[in-house]
């Protein structure tokens, strides 16, 4: 839907006024129609920005080095997509935007600087979008995408027509971005490059605080300080998970609403029962029972995510029964315990988990899901040389809920190899801490596929985890199992 470009609504001005001195300020006024260009439009998050800008009514183009399926979504939204980079495309633009992945020497960025076209990091453009609505952000090291999706669907169920930018495709919507023209905007507030500190938000959820993205922050203390500053810039509701000790410490420094399974939480999940891949639990608010939630997801972390989304949704006016109805039919998010195939009694699952806390949560969720799986097989592809150089010892206890651990080589994600930094570091960390672990090290992809195709049996759940090309592994394993059966059938003839 295209919104009117006659000027920002009074509610927007009210939000910006409420933010006060020192709060983030949007660098670009998007209340008027603009000519905008997105560099690297096929990259994570950039397609979402392009789609939202086009649906707002702006004249949007985008470029990327190669064609890929996500570019068809951009084209369908009205984005003029160029495959390849061309400096001429920035001429006539009011601004261009780019992500951290785009090098400074990119020809379109260089040309924009030469001719004086404003050049915004993705965070600046996202901040400008946030300024056009009453914006609610979901921040935290883990659980942002799922919690953002839950919050958005609760508001939608209540008829509040939220726009959104989310870091993964919401199954119920078939997209991770949409601009409706409504008064509310729900956004994933990403801390990986400090984007969360730039967004002019009315309210937020903070799910947890953990170690990641040290290449940007340098230390855990800097990460925690960043979230502290983030909370200080938000004048509206701040909803924090009391189960997380670092969130609890921040809660003591700010005026917040708390949630979790801790009995001291204002919104508390109680009587939690897992069965057949789902949870049923009740929610109490200051000790008063609000009602029961049926959540079709695995893992206690998702019980917390749902409770946090519920707390903020109710704070901005969504009735409990409406929020519960949205959760009951929640279809999940792409690459979050995504069951890709059931083959010969073996269940093949893809998940985005890539740092230790996430891996532990996914495996514990599978172990306690009530699905009746006889064996949990964990496959992990480490990601980024710089991340693994710093964090490899933290993986020692990440796989304790797996019956079989299969580790492969590091997926670089554009990072430069570091001498001595390989996936074998994770192998060593796990075996040093748990020598009896059944662990297989398979750095070559073809060996990994072949091993899993032959190893998996009836009653197994195989969860492949990581944020690299491991996403396609379940499909490759299922295809190889089909080939093996066909070959066996020919031999029997």
VENMOBEL-V67932 format. One record per backbone hydrogen bond with DSSP energy under -0.5 kcal/mol. NH is the residue of the N-H (numbers start at 1). CO is the residue of the C=O. Records with the same first field share a line. If there is no record, write none. Layout:
NH=CO ; CO
This chain:
12=9
13=9
14=10
15=11
16=12
17=13
18=14
19=15
20=16 ; 17
23=20
30=28
36=34 ; 59
37=95
38=61
39=37 ; 97
40=63
41=38 ; 63
43=40
46=43
47=43
49=45
50=46
51=47
52=48
53=49
54=50
55=51
56=52
57=53 ; 54
58=53
59=34
60=58
61=36
62=80
63=38
64=82
71=68
72=68 ; 69
73=69
74=70
75=71
76=72
77=73
78=75
79=74
80=60
81=79
82=62
84=64 ; 82
89=86
90=87
91=88
93=90
94=35
95=35
96=118
97=37
98=120
102=99
103=101
106=103
110=106
111=107
112=108
113=109
114=110
115=111
116=112
117=112
118=94
120=96 ; 118
122=98
124=121
125=121
126=122
127=123
128=124
129=125
130=126
131=127
132=129
133=130
134=183
135=133
136=185
137=203
138=187
139=137 ; 205
141=208
147=143
148=144
149=145
150=146
151=147
152=148
153=149
154=150
155=151
156=152
157=153
158=154
159=156
160=155
163=184
164=178
165=186
166=176
170=175
171=169 ; 332
173=170
174=170
175=170
178=164
180=178
182=161
184=160
185=134
186=163
187=136
188=165
189=138 ; 187
190=188
194=191
196=190
197=194
198=195
199=195 ; 196
201=199
202=135
203=135
204=237
205=137
206=239
207=139 ; 205
212=210
216=213
217=213
218=214
223=219
224=220
225=221
226=222
227=223
228=224
229=225
230=226
231=227
232=228
233=229 ; 230
234=231
235=233
236=202
239=204
240=238 ; 257
241=206
242=240 ; 259
243=259
244=241
245=243
248=244
249=245
250=246
251=247
252=248
253=250
254=250 ; 251
256=254
257=238
259=240
260=267
265=262
267=258
268=266 ; 284
269=260
270=268 ; 282
273=280
275=278
276=370
277=369
278=275
279=295
280=273
281=293
282=270
283=291
284=268
285=288
286=266 ; 284
288=285
289=287
290=283
291=283
293=281
295=279 ; 293
296=294 ; 327
297=295
302=299
303=299
304=300
305=301
306=302
307=303
308=304
309=305
310=306
311=307
312=308
313=309
314=310
315=311
316=312
317=314
318=313
319=317
323=319
324=320
325=321
326=322
327=323
328=324
329=325 ; 326
330=327
334=169
336=333
337=335
338=350
339=337
340=338 ; 348
341=348
343=346
346=343
347=460
348=341 ; 346
349=347 ; 462
350=338
351=464
352=335
358=355
359=355
360=356
361=357
362=358
363=359
364=360
365=361
366=362
367=363
368=364
369=366
374=459
375=459
377=375 ; 461
378=376 ; 404
379=377 ; 463
380=406
381=465
382=380 ; 408
384=411
388=384
389=385
390=386 ; 387
391=387
392=388
394=391
395=392
396=393
397=394
398=395
400=397
402=399
403=376
404=376
405=438
406=378
407=440
408=380
411=382
412=410
415=412
421=418
422=420
425=422
426=423
427=423
428=424
429=425
430=426
431=427
432=428
433=429
434=430
437=434
439=437
440=405
442=407 ; 440
448=444
449=445
450=446
451=447
452=448
453=449
454=450
455=451
456=452
459=345
460=457
461=375
462=347
463=377 ; 461
464=349 ; 462
465=379
466=351
471=468
472=469
473=470
476=472
477=473
478=474
479=475
480=476
481=477
482=478
483=479
484=480
485=481
486=482
487=483
488=484
489=485
490=486
491=487
492=488
493=489 ; 490
